[in-house]
Amino acid sequence: MLWKNGEPTVQSFIWGRALAVEVINNDVYVAGFGKNVTTNKNEAKFWKNGIETILINNGTNATVASDIKVVNNDVYVLINETVGLNNTIKVWKNGNIISITNNLRTYGNAFAINGNDIYVVGYEYLNNDKYGRIWKNTQVTALDKGEAKDIQIVNNDVYVVGYEINTNGT
């Protein structure tokens, strides 16, 4: 659901969720997912001013759009695609798919665009634990045990927030 000034607006969700919003001028972009009633799998979608766009529609894998950015009239959407037990992070840009990870147990929470570079933050699931990660394009930087949740880039300084799990589990 999208609320504007506390009032709900109607989006065309069928068993889905809105996960991110970006407002540029008078255009409202919402990223999330809806259930494909034929395949019973989640489909990554975004809505521009209420008009739905399905991002990946292969009918085989579940997909979720977890973040959205509009930069210089280009629409970027962060997608997590589940393939068996693995999850692949992708970015949709104006209809083209850019793979960030392939066939790993990874999840992208948020992303930022800096020039021609795409930065994604999230986690990799290893040995039954989450480990925070930052991807710059396809190059990964390992963080501590935990999860990276959001990212901002200002004057080429990269700011990432998340949480860390210490050895006693807190």
N, C-alpha and C positions, 0 to 999 in steps of 0.2 A: 504494500500500500504506500502511496505517496500522500503526504499531508502538505498543504500549503497554508501557512498562517493558522495552523491548528485544524484546518478543515480537510477531510479526506477527499481525494480525487480518485476517480475510477480508472484503473488500468485493466487491461485484458488478461488478468491472471487466471489460469486454471490450475489449481493446486500448485501454486508457485509462490515465489517471494521476490520482493524488491530488495536489493542489497546495496545499491549505491546510486547517488544522484549527482548530476552536474548541470548547472544552469549557466548558459552563455547567452547574453543579451536576453531575448524573450523566449529562447528555446530551452525546454526542459528535457534532459536525457536521463533515463532511468535504466539501470542494468540489474539483471536478476535471472530468473528462470521460471519456466512453466512446465507442467507435465504434458508430454505428448500422449494423448489419449489412445492412440493406436499402439505405440510401443511400450507405454507405461514407464518411460524414462524421462528424466529431466532434460530440458532443452535450454541452452543458453540463449538469452534474448536481450534486446534493449528496445526501449520505447523512446521515440522522439515526439514530444507533444502528443503522447498517447498512441502513436502509430507504431505497431510492433514490427520488429525485424528479428527473424530467427537467424542465429549466428552460425551454428553448426547443426545440420540436419541429416546425419547419416543413419539415424534410426537404430544404430548398434550400441553406441556408448552414451552414458549420461554426461551432460555438460551443465556447467553453472557459470554465469557471468558474475564475477565478484567485485568488479570495479569498472569505472568508465571515466574517460578524460576526453576533452575536445581541445585540440591544439591547432591553431592556424587552419581552422575549418576541417581538420582531419579528426575522425572519430576513432578512438582506440578503446577496446574493451578487453579486460583481462578475463580469460576463460580457463576453467579447470575441467579437464576431460578425464573421466574414469575409464580405464581400459583394464578390465579384469581387476586385479588387486592393486594395480598401479594407477597413478594419476599424472597426467601430462599438463604442463602449464603452457598456454598459448596466448598470444595477443592478436585480436582481430583488428585490422586497420583498414577501414573503408572497403571491406569485402575480402581482403587478403589475410591469410593466416600466417603468423610468425611463430614458430615453435621456440619456446624458451627451454623447456626440458622435454625429454622423451623417455617414456616407460620407466619412470622412477616413482617412488612413493612421495610425491611432492605436492604442495598446495600453495597457490599464490593468493595472498590476502589483499594486496594493494600494489599500485605501481605508480611510477612517475616517468615523465618524458623530459629528457634534457638534450636538446639538439636532436641528433640522430640516434641517441641511445635510449633504450628502454630499460628501466630499473624495476625489478619486481621483488617484493619481500613476501616471505611466508615461512614455510618449514619443509624439511625433509624428514620422513619417518624412517628411523633406523633402529633396529634392535628393540622394538616396542617403545621407542621414545621419540619425541619431536625435537628437532634441532633447527634453530633459526637459520635462515639463509637470505642472502641478498644476491640476486642475479643481475648483472649488467649485461644486457643482451643474453648470451648463453653462458657467460663466464660466472661461476658461482664463488661467493665469499661465505665461508662457514662462520656462523656465530655460535654462541653457547647453546646448551641444552635449553629448549624453550621454543618461542615462536616470535617472529617479527610480524607486526600487525599493520604498520603504516609507514609511509615514507614521504619526505618532502626534500626537494633540492633547491637550495638558495645560493646563488653565487658559486656554483659548483661544489658547495658543501652538501654532503648527503646526510640527512637526519633520519634515523629509523627509531621507531618505538616498538616495544613488545614486552615480553616477559621472559624471565630466566628461571629455570628450575635448578635449585642447588642440590647438592648430594643427599640432603635429607628430605627431598621431595617438596619443598616449599618454594 
